[in-house]
Amino acid sequence: MKSLFKLPADLNPAKILPTGLLPAGSHKTKSSLTKSSPKSPSGSSFTELRAVDNFYQTSLFFPMPAVLVSTLTDEGKTTCGPYSLLAPFYVAGKEYYAFILECRNSSNTAQNLIKHKKCVINFLDDERKTFKEMVRLGWPGDTPAEKMKDFAFHLENGLRKAEDPKGTYPKVISEALQAVECTWVDTLDGAQDDGPLPEGADHYELEKYHDFNGITSPYGAHFVLRIDKILMKPRYRDAIVNGVRAQDFPPLPVDYGYRDSKNFWYHKHRRLLPELLPQRQTTVQSVRYAANRLQTDVQFTDAALEKLVKVPRIFLPTVLKGCVSWAEENNVKLIDVEQMDIINDKRSKEKNK
């Protein structure tokens, strides 16, 4: 099926088993593992397992998210498909934040993204009935109408539709615990000219494929998805803004993929366990030395610099430059404890609402 539930991005459909799920030869993984393990190199506690197609689930136990991605059909309707090959891509230092999604390029999701650019990443709970519906939605070859005919969830407009009532956007799944409205950044890697598959084709035949965005192989695609809006149910938003506790984490599933030509395996949420970061700190004098090396008129009090003594030394120049940037943007010439507390609190704006 698709990534979590979908065919691996580089899979040749000509090799698919009658079940329509895995490439020929994948079933050998089980039998090979039941044989006695080969002898390990001298002194090693490990044995080698050869990487094969779809390696994340045929050659590893690799924990992944399980999400439903909403996209738009040509008729402007919302359709949903399940995915696990999703990861943060741009997390800082860019003008936007982004995920990267990997999928089969002939899938409904890939074709809809190529044509309409927009999607919603929906994170649902780990209930058995929820996961069962996600697996059903991943069956390859079903049309959007067939997938959505007996859709078990409800759909509602997201924040982008509220801001742009005349625009057409994929809907958000109401039962999602959190959701992310995104736009495909097709200009990266020169993917803006990638077009939809010709009618009847099941893969692309191009002279050159992209490296990380757009059509990346005859059967694969990657999409860099700019984050436009993050939507959260109130209890989880409040936990992030006000400070998270073990009981505040949402019950999200952990997917381990399709195995043994039979089942998808996932792990239900359990109570999170905290582990304190080892505490190391420098002196105010050392922080002052780093601050004095900055080319700026902004000054720091010792009390403000005391707030930074636990910052790892390698990050200290970046942190101090961030403080200076904030001060210059807010016309502050002297950073004291009050200003440092505001800088340190990334969620101060939300808390004031």
Secondary structure, 3 states (H helix, E strand, C coil): CECCEECCCCCCHHHECCCCCCECCCCHHHHHHHCCCCCCCCCCCCCCCCCCCCHHHHCCCCCECCEEEEEECCCCCEEEEEECCEEEEECCCCCCCEEEEEEECCCHHHHHHHHHCEEEEEECCCCHHHHHHHHHHCCCCCCHHHHHCCCCCCEECCHHHHHCCCCCCCCEECCCCEEEEEEECCCHHHHHHCCCCCCCCCCCCCCCCCCCCEECCCCEEEEEEEEEEEEECHHHHHHHHHCCCHHHCCCCCEEEEEECCCEEEEECCCCCCCCCCCCCCCCHHHHHHHHHCCCCCCEECHHHHHCCCCCCHHHHHHHHHHHHHHHHHCCCCEECHHHHHHHHCCCHHHHCC
